[in-house]
Amino acid sequence: MKVVGVKKIKEFILKHADSKNWLTSWLAEVRDGEWEHPNDVKLRYSSASILSDNRLIFNIKGNKYRMEVQVAYKNKVVVIKQLGTHAEYVRWDT
């Protein structure tokens, strides 16, 4: 999969260093992955929430942080939409 918006992950890690291991592992897995539909994601990330418009919410560090992505399954592209703390997440318009 191609990941768009990696800069957002790098900037987030600078502010929240404890998210680095999870996010770098996630990034490597996604780049090596072959997601064809949301169920492929749920097999590996059972706590991920599936939203409309092929959007997903990932729980990072046991719900301490959240990340919203949008997936173009046919094009094999994952777009990082936003990352934030759990408190920030509750204010997102998802």
Beta strands, then each sheet from edge to edge (+ up, - down):
strand 1: 2-4
strand 2: 49-50
strand 3: 55-60
strand 4: 65-72
strand 5: 77-85
sheet 1: 1+ 5+ 4- 3+ 2-
end
